[in-house]
Amino acid sequence: MDASERQSLIRSVRQRLESLARAGVDRIALPEIAPPPAREKPSIAAVKVIEMAPAVPIRPVAAPRPVAPPVSSRSLFEEPKIEEPILSPDDRVAALATLAADVSICVRCPQLAESRTQTVFGIGSPTARLMFVGEAPGADEDRLGEPFVGRSGQLLTDMITKGMGLSRAEVYIANVLKSRPPDNRPPMREEIAHCLPYLERQIEIIRPEFLCLLGKSAVTALLETVLPMNRLRGKWHRYRGIPTVVTWHPSYLLRQPSAKKEAWEDLQLLMQAMGLKAPDRQKPAS
Ligand code: SF4
């Protein structure tokens, strides 16, 4: 094939491709061509056809559409619920006793294990509808082995009894930390991480209908949020499916009595959901 024949062949191939493109053909199947013998160089004509092919206005083959990932039936923002079976009241008592025994010998936080008098596990009904979660034992709690027994404990008791019309024995009260931090300093992140599994297990065993988180440490531990308290209180949250209210820690209320009004509003949220009425205030005898 001489040069003019090659040019003529190239021209007719180009015209054919352009005519196919005008007719709407956007792809053509090429017959499989056996590769030339290794020693044989490709012909000049073949090289030119390959070079010219992109100039032919053939619509590009559409790229395959991206396939959407399978949609989970559970929202990304939905808290995973507690999967463990609900225990009978007797089994709850036994499970809490076993857990308390584990806690009593815990040394995960060496400094706290060294300085504490004893661990402070929790107190109240193993079938409580409402569970309060505070921060950590103070000096009185460390001495007596019971949460919320000092001045702030008395205020919490008043909130439960005089405010909500419940008894302390009807609810369950626990702290994030089970050992007293020295000098009542705030719990450290690492200590919260060490102790949190015990609190999580308490909640799994008791399975309260409602949670009330008292102060920032309880919020940080269970709700994993960095929002300030005043953005969190006064509304509902969820911890593993359990409706949860956030309010001020009683020790803060002792320092800031003006915040008691907000704490009362938070308790009323709980009471409304629990179907509780505030007890009648006894009128002083005239
Ligand atoms: S605070 Fe909790 S994790 Fe740390 S030593 Fe006490 S019981 Fe153990």
py3Dmol code that shows the C-alpha trace and the ligand (Angstrom):
import py3Dmol

protein = """\
ATOM      1  CA  MET A   1       0.000   0.000   0.000  1.00  0.00           C
ATOM      2  CA  ASP A   2       1.534   3.277  -1.080  1.00  0.00           C
ATOM      3  CA  ALA A   3       1.240   6.623   0.727  1.00  0.00           C
ATOM      4  CA  SER A   4      -1.783   7.903  -1.194  1.00  0.00           C
ATOM      5  CA  GLU A   5      -3.677   4.641  -0.576  1.00  0.00           C
ATOM      6  CA  ARG A   6      -2.971   4.908   3.145  1.00  0.00           C
ATOM      7  CA  GLN A   7      -4.239   8.515   3.211  1.00  0.00           C
ATOM      8  CA  SER A   8      -7.369   7.453   1.380  1.00  0.00           C
ATOM      9  CA  LEU A   9      -7.966   4.615   3.878  1.00  0.00           C
ATOM     10  CA  ILE A  10      -7.532   6.969   6.834  1.00  0.00           C
ATOM     11  CA  ARG A  11      -9.954   9.469   5.283  1.00  0.00           C
ATOM     12  CA  SER A  12     -12.636   6.858   4.703  1.00  0.00           C
ATOM     13  CA  VAL A  13     -12.264   5.470   8.266  1.00  0.00           C
ATOM     14  CA  ARG A  14     -12.641   8.980   9.658  1.00  0.00           C
ATOM     15  CA  GLN A  15     -15.725   9.688   7.493  1.00  0.00           C
ATOM     16  CA  ARG A  16     -17.286   6.411   8.572  1.00  0.00           C
ATOM     17  CA  LEU A  17     -16.749   7.196  12.275  1.00  0.00           C
ATOM     18  CA  GLU A  18     -18.168  10.710  11.889  1.00  0.00           C
ATOM     19  CA  SER A  19     -21.235   9.350  10.144  1.00  0.00           C
ATOM     20  CA  LEU A  20     -21.763   6.781  12.893  1.00  0.00           C
ATOM     21  CA  ALA A  21     -21.435   9.530  15.543  1.00  0.00           C
ATOM     22  CA  ARG A  22     -24.063  11.649  13.751  1.00  0.00           C
ATOM     23  CA  ALA A  23     -26.350   8.612  13.742  1.00  0.00           C
ATOM     24  CA  GLY A  24     -26.055   8.421  17.536  1.00  0.00           C
ATOM     25  CA  VAL A  25     -23.598   5.575  17.798  1.00  0.00           C
ATOM     26  CA  ASP A  26     -21.367   6.308  20.766  1.00  0.00           C
ATOM     27  CA  ARG A  27     -19.398   3.099  20.929  1.00  0.00           C
ATOM     28  CA  ILE A  28     -18.274   0.416  18.543  1.00  0.00           C
ATOM     29  CA  ALA A  29     -17.019  -3.058  19.256  1.00  0.00           C
ATOM     30  CA  LEU A  30     -13.640  -3.665  17.769  1.00  0.00           C
ATOM     31  CA  PRO A  31     -12.728  -7.167  16.708  1.00  0.00           C
ATOM     32  CA  GLU A  32      -9.927  -8.608  18.702  1.00  0.00           C
ATOM     33  CA  ILE A  33      -6.758  -8.140  16.789  1.00  0.00           C
ATOM     34  CA  ALA A  34      -3.955 -10.523  17.398  1.00  0.00           C
ATOM     35  CA  PRO A  35      -0.851  -8.671  18.501  1.00  0.00           C
ATOM     36  CA  PRO A  36       1.774  -8.466  15.812  1.00  0.00           C
ATOM     37  CA  PRO A  37       4.763 -10.688  16.089  1.00  0.00           C
ATOM     38  CA  ALA A  38       7.247  -9.214  18.485  1.00  0.00           C
ATOM     39  CA  ARG A  39       9.757  -8.371  15.809  1.00  0.00           C
ATOM     40  CA  GLU A  40       7.189  -6.772  13.498  1.00  0.00           C
ATOM     41  CA  LYS A  41       6.782  -3.018  13.962  1.00  0.00           C
ATOM     42  CA  PRO A  42       3.203  -1.635  13.726  1.00  0.00           C
ATOM     43  CA  SER A  43       2.519  -0.094  10.372  1.00  0.00           C
ATOM     44  CA  ILE A  44       2.565   3.696  10.011  1.00  0.00           C
ATOM     45  CA  ALA A  45      -1.096   3.616   8.951  1.00  0.00           C
ATOM     46  CA  ALA A  46      -2.115   1.845  12.163  1.00  0.00           C
ATOM     47  CA  VAL A  47      -0.223   4.356  14.246  1.00  0.00           C
ATOM     48  CA  LYS A  48      -1.916   7.283  12.489  1.00  0.00           C
ATOM     49  CA  VAL A  49      -5.402   5.785  12.931  1.00  0.00           C
ATOM     50  CA  ILE A  50      -4.775   5.413  16.631  1.00  0.00           C
ATOM     51  CA  GLU A  51      -3.533   8.980  16.845  1.00  0.00           C
ATOM     52  CA  MET A  52      -6.485  10.422  14.959  1.00  0.00           C
ATOM     53  CA  ALA A  53      -9.200   8.484  16.663  1.00  0.00           C
ATOM     54  CA  PRO A  54      -9.659  10.938  19.580  1.00  0.00           C
ATOM     55  CA  ALA A  55     -10.312  13.759  17.124  1.00  0.00           C
ATOM     56  CA  VAL A  56     -13.498  12.019  15.948  1.00  0.00           C
ATOM     57  CA  PRO A  57     -16.453  13.644  17.747  1.00  0.00           C
ATOM     58  CA  ILE A  58     -17.865  10.485  19.255  1.00  0.00           C
ATOM     59  CA  ARG A  59     -19.659  11.023  22.547  1.00  0.00           C
ATOM     60  CA  PRO A  60     -17.681   9.509  25.386  1.00  0.00           C
ATOM     61  CA  VAL A  61     -19.011   6.320  26.920  1.00  0.00           C
ATOM     62  CA  ALA A  62     -20.958   7.271  30.035  1.00  0.00           C
ATOM     63  CA  ALA A  63     -19.118   6.361  33.230  1.00  0.00           C
ATOM     64  CA  PRO A  64     -21.010   3.856  35.399  1.00  0.00           C
ATOM     65  CA  ARG A  65     -23.170   5.630  37.968  1.00  0.00           C
ATOM     66  CA  PRO A  66     -21.864   5.415  41.539  1.00  0.00           C
ATOM     67  CA  VAL A  67     -23.868   2.916  43.545  1.00  0.00           C
ATOM     68  CA  ALA A  68     -25.136   4.379  46.806  1.00  0.00           C
ATOM     69  CA  PRO A  69     -23.937   2.473  49.863  1.00  0.00           C
ATOM     70  CA  PRO A  70     -26.648   0.391  51.508  1.00  0.00           C
ATOM     71  CA  VAL A  71     -28.662   2.544  53.892  1.00  0.00           C
ATOM     72  CA  SER A  72     -28.606   1.386  57.485  1.00  0.00           C
ATOM     73  CA  SER A  73     -32.057   0.952  58.978  1.00  0.00           C
ATOM     74  CA  ARG A  74     -30.797   2.800  62.099  1.00  0.00           C
ATOM     75  CA  SER A  75     -30.150   6.529  62.037  1.00  0.00           C
ATOM     76  CA  LEU A  76     -26.572   7.589  62.592  1.00  0.00           C
ATOM     77  CA  PHE A  77     -27.796   9.792  65.415  1.00  0.00           C
ATOM     78  CA  GLU A  78     -29.726   7.115  67.207  1.00  0.00           C
ATOM     79  CA  GLU A  79     -28.128   5.970  70.449  1.00  0.00           C
ATOM     80  CA  PRO A  80     -27.498   2.243  70.562  1.00  0.00           C
ATOM     81  CA  LYS A  81     -29.878   0.836  73.119  1.00  0.00           C
ATOM     82  CA  ILE A  82     -29.004  -1.488  75.979  1.00  0.00           C
ATOM     83  CA  GLU A  83     -28.994  -5.015  74.549  1.00  0.00           C
ATOM     84  CA  GLU A  84     -28.609  -6.969  77.787  1.00  0.00           C
ATOM     85  CA  PRO A  85     -31.765  -8.730  79.020  1.00  0.00           C
ATOM     86  CA  ILE A  86     -33.744  -7.095  81.804  1.00  0.00           C
ATOM     87  CA  LEU A  87     -32.981  -8.914  85.042  1.00  0.00           C
ATOM     88  CA  SER A  88     -35.477  -9.999  87.685  1.00  0.00           C
ATOM     89  CA  PRO A  89     -35.350  -7.988  90.944  1.00  0.00           C
ATOM     90  CA  ASP A  90     -33.451 -10.807  92.696  1.00  0.00           C
ATOM     91  CA  ASP A  91     -30.960 -11.090  89.876  1.00  0.00           C
ATOM     92  CA  ARG A  92     -30.425  -7.325  89.968  1.00  0.00           C
ATOM     93  CA  VAL A  93     -29.592  -7.500  93.676  1.00  0.00           C
ATOM     94  CA  ALA A  94     -27.125 -10.316  93.034  1.00  0.00           C
ATOM     95  CA  ALA A  95     -25.560  -8.617  89.993  1.00  0.00           C
ATOM     96  CA  LEU A  96     -25.130  -5.335  91.881  1.00  0.00           C
ATOM     97  CA  ALA A  97     -23.541  -7.149  94.829  1.00  0.00           C
ATOM     98  CA  THR A  98     -21.057  -8.864  92.513  1.00  0.00           C
ATOM     99  CA  LEU A  99     -20.235  -5.564  90.809  1.00  0.00           C
ATOM    100  CA  ALA A 100     -19.849  -3.762  94.148  1.00  0.00           C
ATOM    101  CA  ALA A 101     -17.401  -6.456  95.268  1.00  0.00           C
ATOM    102  CA  ASP A 102     -15.354  -5.879  92.113  1.00  0.00           C
ATOM    103  CA  VAL A 103     -15.396  -2.129  92.666  1.00  0.00           C
ATOM    104  CA  SER A 104     -14.308  -2.468  96.304  1.00  0.00           C
ATOM    105  CA  ILE A 105     -10.941  -3.903  95.278  1.00  0.00           C
ATOM    106  CA  CYS A 106     -10.439  -1.792  92.154  1.00  0.00           C
ATOM    107  CA  VAL A 107      -7.068  -0.079  91.790  1.00  0.00           C
ATOM    108  CA  ARG A 108      -7.388   1.179  88.225  1.00  0.00           C
ATOM    109  CA  CYS A 109      -6.665   4.717  89.450  1.00  0.00           C
ATOM    110  CA  PRO A 110      -3.640   4.142  91.691  1.00  0.00           C
ATOM    111  CA  GLN A 111      -3.758   7.605  93.290  1.00  0.00           C
ATOM    112  CA  LEU A 112      -7.436   7.323  94.223  1.00  0.00           C
ATOM    113  CA  ALA A 113      -7.117   3.719  95.360  1.00  0.00           C
ATOM    114  CA  GLU A 114      -4.268   4.820  97.617  1.00  0.00           C
ATOM    115  CA  SER A 115      -6.015   7.811  99.182  1.00  0.00           C
ATOM    116  CA  ARG A 116      -9.623   6.591  99.554  1.00  0.00           C
ATOM    117  CA  THR A 117     -11.016   5.199 102.778  1.00  0.00           C
ATOM    118  CA  GLN A 118     -13.362   2.930 100.853  1.00  0.00           C
ATOM    119  CA  THR A 119     -15.176   2.812  97.541  1.00  0.00           C
ATOM    120  CA  VAL A 120     -18.648   4.336  97.289  1.00  0.00           C
ATOM    121  CA  PHE A 121     -20.704   2.166  94.991  1.00  0.00           C
ATOM    122  CA  GLY A 122     -24.304   3.428  94.980  1.00  0.00           C
ATOM    123  CA  ILE A 123     -27.493   3.193  96.944  1.00  0.00           C
ATOM    124  CA  GLY A 124     -31.209   2.806  96.406  1.00  0.00           C
ATOM    125  CA  SER A 125     -33.693   0.513  94.771  1.00  0.00           C
ATOM    126  CA  PRO A 126     -32.398  -2.033  92.234  1.00  0.00           C
ATOM    127  CA  THR A 127     -35.735  -1.578  90.444  1.00  0.00           C
ATOM    128  CA  ALA A 128     -35.745   2.217  90.566  1.00  0.00           C
ATOM    129  CA  ARG A 129     -37.575   4.073  87.814  1.00  0.00           C
ATOM    130  CA  LEU A 130     -35.242   7.030  88.255  1.00  0.00           C
ATOM    131  CA  MET A 131     -31.478   7.026  88.697  1.00  0.00           C
ATOM    132  CA  PHE A 132     -29.416  10.062  89.713  1.00  0.00           C
ATOM    133  CA  VAL A 133     -25.781  10.226  88.658  1.00  0.00           C
ATOM    134  CA  GLY A 134     -23.399  12.609  90.398  1.00  0.00           C
ATOM    135  CA  GLU A 135     -19.682  13.241  90.146  1.00  0.00           C
ATOM    136  CA  ALA A 136     -17.578  11.566  92.842  1.00  0.00           C
ATOM    137  CA  PRO A 137     -17.596  10.876  96.582  1.00  0.00           C
ATOM    138  CA  GLY A 138     -16.626  13.734  98.892  1.00  0.00           C
ATOM    139  CA  ALA A 139     -15.160  13.485 102.374  1.00  0.00           C
ATOM    140  CA  ASP A 140     -18.439  12.442 104.050  1.00  0.00           C
ATOM    141  CA  GLU A 141     -19.211   9.859 101.384  1.00  0.00           C
ATOM    142  CA  ASP A 142     -15.694   8.463 101.583  1.00  0.00           C
ATOM    143  CA  ARG A 143     -16.067   8.111 105.354  1.00  0.00           C
ATOM    144  CA  LEU A 144     -19.561   6.559 105.304  1.00  0.00           C
ATOM    145  CA  GLY A 145     -19.388   4.582 102.040  1.00  0.00           C
ATOM    146  CA  GLU A 146     -22.645   6.076 100.718  1.00  0.00           C
ATOM    147  CA  PRO A 147     -23.157   8.660  97.951  1.00  0.00           C
ATOM    148  CA  PHE A 148     -24.674  12.077  98.658  1.00  0.00           C
ATOM    149  CA  VAL A 149     -24.650  12.085 102.446  1.00  0.00           C
ATOM    150  CA  GLY A 150     -23.011  15.464 103.124  1.00  0.00           C
ATOM    151  CA  ARG A 151     -24.563  18.919 102.730  1.00  0.00           C
ATOM    152  CA  SER A 152     -25.103  18.468  99.009  1.00  0.00           C
ATOM    153  CA  GLY A 153     -26.548  15.044  99.770  1.00  0.00           C
ATOM    154  CA  GLN A 154     -29.101  16.616 102.089  1.00  0.00           C
ATOM    155  CA  LEU A 155     -30.084  19.029  99.331  1.00  0.00           C
ATOM    156  CA  LEU A 156     -30.471  16.152  96.871  1.00  0.00           C
ATOM    157  CA  THR A 157     -32.606  14.296  99.416  1.00  0.00           C
ATOM    158  CA  ASP A 158     -34.818  17.388  99.738  1.00  0.00           C
ATOM    159  CA  MET A 159     -35.138  17.592  95.959  1.00  0.00           C
ATOM    160  CA  ILE A 160     -36.205  13.938  95.839  1.00  0.00           C
ATOM    161  CA  THR A 161     -38.544  13.950  98.820  1.00  0.00           C
ATOM    162  CA  LYS A 162     -39.917  17.481  99.165  1.00  0.00           C
ATOM    163  CA  GLY A 163     -39.690  18.325  95.487  1.00  0.00           C
ATOM    164  CA  MET A 164     -40.681  15.109  93.751  1.00  0.00           C
ATOM    165  CA  GLY A 165     -42.596  13.325  96.490  1.00  0.00           C
ATOM    166  CA  LEU A 166     -40.382  10.247  96.305  1.00  0.00           C
ATOM    167  CA  SER A 167     -38.232   8.654  98.985  1.00  0.00           C
ATOM    168  CA  ARG A 168     -34.473   8.181  98.678  1.00  0.00           C
ATOM    169  CA  ALA A 169     -35.048   4.419  98.812  1.00  0.00           C
ATOM    170  CA  GLU A 170     -37.299   4.557  95.737  1.00  0.00           C
ATOM    171  CA  VAL A 171     -34.613   5.977  93.437  1.00  0.00           C
ATOM    172  CA  TYR A 172     -31.036   4.898  92.807  1.00  0.00           C
ATOM    173  CA  ILE A 173     -28.098   7.236  93.402  1.00  0.00           C
ATOM    174  CA  ALA A 174     -24.578   6.699  92.085  1.00  0.00           C
ATOM    175  CA  ASN A 175     -21.523   8.666  91.034  1.00  0.00           C
ATOM    176  CA  VAL A 176     -19.306   8.520  87.989  1.00  0.00           C
ATOM    177  CA  LEU A 177     -16.254   7.850  90.196  1.00  0.00           C
ATOM    178  CA  LYS A 178     -16.472   5.299  92.968  1.00  0.00           C
ATOM    179  CA  SER A 179     -13.359   6.568  94.779  1.00  0.00           C
ATOM    180  CA  ARG A 180     -12.878  10.021  96.282  1.00  0.00           C
ATOM    181  CA  PRO A 181     -10.416  12.292  94.461  1.00  0.00           C
ATOM    182  CA  PRO A 182      -7.985  13.852  96.971  1.00  0.00           C
ATOM    183  CA  ASP A 183      -8.989  17.311  98.233  1.00  0.00           C
ATOM    184  CA  ASN A 184     -12.295  16.978  96.335  1.00  0.00           C
ATOM    185  CA  ARG A 185     -10.587  17.942  93.095  1.00  0.00           C
ATOM    186  CA  PRO A 186     -12.630  17.312  89.910  1.00  0.00           C
ATOM    187  CA  PRO A 187     -12.231  13.856  88.358  1.00  0.00           C
ATOM    188  CA  MET A 188      -9.602  13.595  85.669  1.00  0.00           C
ATOM    189  CA  ARG A 189     -10.548  12.356  82.194  1.00  0.00           C
ATOM    190  CA  GLU A 190      -8.494   9.231  82.653  1.00  0.00           C
ATOM    191  CA  GLU A 191     -10.210   8.443  85.962  1.00  0.00           C
ATOM    192  CA  ILE A 192     -13.635   8.866  84.378  1.00  0.00           C
ATOM    193  CA  ALA A 193     -12.623   6.513  81.582  1.00  0.00           C
ATOM    194  CA  HIS A 194     -11.375   3.953  84.122  1.00  0.00           C
ATOM    195  CA  CYS A 195     -14.522   4.036  86.235  1.00  0.00           C
ATOM    196  CA  LEU A 196     -17.191   4.500  83.591  1.00  0.00           C
ATOM    197  CA  PRO A 197     -17.660   0.771  82.880  1.00  0.00           C
ATOM    198  CA  TYR A 198     -18.866   0.304  86.480  1.00  0.00           C
ATOM    199  CA  LEU A 199     -21.507   3.014  86.090  1.00  0.00           C
ATOM    200  CA  GLU A 200     -22.542   1.675  82.697  1.00  0.00           C
ATOM    201  CA  ARG A 201     -22.996  -1.763  84.234  1.00  0.00           C
ATOM    202  CA  GLN A 202     -25.041  -0.313  87.116  1.00  0.00           C
ATOM    203  CA  ILE A 203     -27.362   1.280  84.572  1.00  0.00           C
ATOM    204  CA  GLU A 204     -27.597  -1.960  82.586  1.00  0.00           C
ATOM    205  CA  ILE A 205     -28.523  -3.902  85.726  1.00  0.00           C
ATOM    206  CA  ILE A 206     -31.010  -1.411  87.186  1.00  0.00           C
ATOM    207  CA  ARG A 207     -32.398  -0.368  83.782  1.00  0.00           C
ATOM    208  CA  PRO A 208     -34.037   2.831  85.059  1.00  0.00           C
ATOM    209  CA  GLU A 209     -36.795   4.420  82.998  1.00  0.00           C
ATOM    210  CA  PHE A 210     -35.228   7.848  83.507  1.00  0.00           C
ATOM    211  CA  LEU A 211     -31.790   9.270  84.259  1.00  0.00           C
ATOM    212  CA  CYS A 212     -30.987  12.568  85.938  1.00  0.00           C
ATOM    213  CA  LEU A 213     -27.388  13.709  85.452  1.00  0.00           C
ATOM    214  CA  LEU A 214     -26.136  16.015  88.192  1.00  0.00           C
ATOM    215  CA  GLY A 215     -23.399  18.291  86.928  1.00  0.00           C
ATOM    216  CA  LYS A 216     -20.765  18.365  84.252  1.00  0.00           C
ATOM    217  CA  SER A 217     -18.830  15.198  85.109  1.00  0.00           C
ATOM    218  CA  ALA A 218     -21.911  12.998  84.761  1.00  0.00           C
ATOM    219  CA  VAL A 219     -22.783  14.717  81.498  1.00  0.00           C
ATOM    220  CA  THR A 220     -19.257  14.320  80.143  1.00  0.00           C
ATOM    221  CA  ALA A 221     -19.199  10.659  81.086  1.00  0.00           C
ATOM    222  CA  LEU A 222     -22.578   9.625  79.684  1.00  0.00           C
ATOM    223  CA  LEU A 223     -23.569  12.104  76.989  1.00  0.00           C
ATOM    224  CA  GLU A 224     -20.181  12.730  75.379  1.00  0.00           C
ATOM    225  CA  THR A 225     -20.858  16.382  74.689  1.00  0.00           C
ATOM    226  CA  VAL A 226     -18.763  19.482  75.147  1.00  0.00           C
ATOM    227  CA  LEU A 227     -21.739  21.841  75.346  1.00  0.00           C
ATOM    228  CA  PRO A 228     -21.950  23.869  78.558  1.00  0.00           C
ATOM    229  CA  MET A 229     -24.479  22.934  81.244  1.00  0.00           C
ATOM    230  CA  ASN A 230     -26.760  25.877  80.539  1.00  0.00           C
ATOM    231  CA  ARG A 231     -27.181  24.619  76.936  1.00  0.00           C
ATOM    232  CA  LEU A 232     -27.988  21.094  78.110  1.00  0.00           C
ATOM    233  CA  ARG A 233     -30.345  21.543  81.027  1.00  0.00           C
ATOM    234  CA  GLY A 234     -34.056  22.134  80.551  1.00  0.00           C
ATOM    235  CA  LYS A 235     -34.452  19.625  77.719  1.00  0.00           C
ATOM    236  CA  TRP A 236     -34.473  15.895  77.099  1.00  0.00           C
ATOM    237  CA  HIS A 237     -31.464  13.822  76.090  1.00  0.00           C
ATOM    238  CA  ARG A 238     -30.997  10.097  75.690  1.00  0.00           C
ATOM    239  CA  TYR A 239     -28.414   7.748  77.080  1.00  0.00           C
ATOM    240  CA  ARG A 240     -28.611   4.369  75.295  1.00  0.00           C
ATOM    241  CA  GLY A 241     -32.317   4.892  74.753  1.00  0.00           C
ATOM    242  CA  ILE A 242     -33.053   6.068  78.318  1.00  0.00           C
ATOM    243  CA  PRO A 243     -34.714   9.517  78.525  1.00  0.00           C
ATOM    244  CA  THR A 244     -32.249  11.704  80.388  1.00  0.00           C
ATOM    245  CA  VAL A 245     -32.430  15.110  82.057  1.00  0.00           C
ATOM    246  CA  VAL A 246     -29.408  17.236  82.923  1.00  0.00           C
ATOM    247  CA  THR A 247     -29.390  19.588  85.898  1.00  0.00           C
ATOM    248  CA  TRP A 248     -27.052  21.381  88.268  1.00  0.00           C
ATOM    249  CA  HIS A 249     -25.085  19.390  90.851  1.00  0.00           C
ATOM    250  CA  PRO A 250     -26.412  20.018  94.383  1.00  0.00           C
ATOM    251  CA  SER A 251     -22.990  21.323  95.493  1.00  0.00           C
ATOM    252  CA  TYR A 252     -23.282  24.013  92.782  1.00  0.00           C
ATOM    253  CA  LEU A 253     -26.774  24.847  94.022  1.00  0.00           C
ATOM    254  CA  LEU A 254     -25.336  25.372  97.500  1.00  0.00           C
ATOM    255  CA  ARG A 255     -22.872  27.895  96.045  1.00  0.00           C
ATOM    256  CA  GLN A 256     -25.414  29.439  93.648  1.00  0.00           C
ATOM    257  CA  PRO A 257     -28.845  29.311  95.317  1.00  0.00           C
ATOM    258  CA  SER A 258     -30.282  31.381  92.443  1.00  0.00           C
ATOM    259  CA  ALA A 259     -29.880  28.309  90.204  1.00  0.00           C
ATOM    260  CA  LYS A 260     -32.340  26.327  92.340  1.00  0.00           C
ATOM    261  CA  LYS A 261     -35.205  27.659  90.238  1.00  0.00           C
ATOM    262  CA  GLU A 262     -33.677  26.075  87.115  1.00  0.00           C
ATOM    263  CA  ALA A 263     -33.041  22.811  88.957  1.00  0.00           C
ATOM    264  CA  TRP A 264     -36.698  22.779  89.989  1.00  0.00           C
ATOM    265  CA  GLU A 265     -37.714  23.280  86.345  1.00  0.00           C
ATOM    266  CA  ASP A 266     -35.541  20.309  85.384  1.00  0.00           C
ATOM    267  CA  LEU A 267     -37.117  18.145  88.079  1.00  0.00           C
ATOM    268  CA  GLN A 268     -40.543  19.139  86.830  1.00  0.00           C
ATOM    269  CA  LEU A 269     -39.612  17.848  83.371  1.00  0.00           C
ATOM    270  CA  LEU A 270     -38.883  14.494  84.980  1.00  0.00           C
ATOM    271  CA  MET A 271     -41.988  14.546  87.147  1.00  0.00           C
ATOM    272  CA  GLN A 272     -44.234  15.289  84.214  1.00  0.00           C
ATOM    273  CA  ALA A 273     -42.798  12.379  82.230  1.00  0.00           C
ATOM    274  CA  MET A 274     -42.966  10.064  85.254  1.00  0.00           C
ATOM    275  CA  GLY A 275     -46.525  11.055  86.079  1.00  0.00           C
ATOM    276  CA  LEU A 276     -45.547  12.480  89.472  1.00  0.00           C
ATOM    277  CA  LYS A 277     -47.191  15.373  91.268  1.00  0.00           C
ATOM    278  CA  ALA A 278     -45.362  17.629  93.654  1.00  0.00           C
ATOM    279  CA  PRO A 279     -46.361  16.826  97.224  1.00  0.00           C
ATOM    280  CA  ASP A 280     -48.718  19.285  98.897  1.00  0.00           C
ATOM    281  CA  ARG A 281     -46.821  21.744 101.027  1.00  0.00           C
ATOM    282  CA  GLN A 282     -48.128  21.601 104.566  1.00  0.00           C
ATOM    283  CA  LYS A 283     -49.481  24.955 105.599  1.00  0.00           C
ATOM    284  CA  PRO A 284     -48.084  26.149 108.902  1.00  0.00           C
ATOM    285  CA  ALA A 285     -50.683  25.949 111.675  1.00  0.00           C
ATOM    286  CA  SER A 286     -52.221  29.343 112.294  1.00  0.00           C
TER     287      SER A 286
END
"""
ligand_1 = """\
8
SF4
S -12.332 5.610 90.727
Fe -13.262 3.760 89.883
S -11.770 2.978 88.439
Fe -10.700 4.426 89.753
S -9.873 3.154 91.412
Fe -11.866 3.910 92.109
S -13.308 2.287 91.552
Fe -11.436 1.935 90.374
"""
view = py3Dmol.view(width=600, height=400)
view.addModel(protein, "pdb")
view.setStyle({"model": 0}, {"cartoon": {"style": "trace"}})
view.addModel(ligand_1, "xyz")
view.setStyle({"model": 1}, {"stick": {}})
view.zoomTo()
view.show()
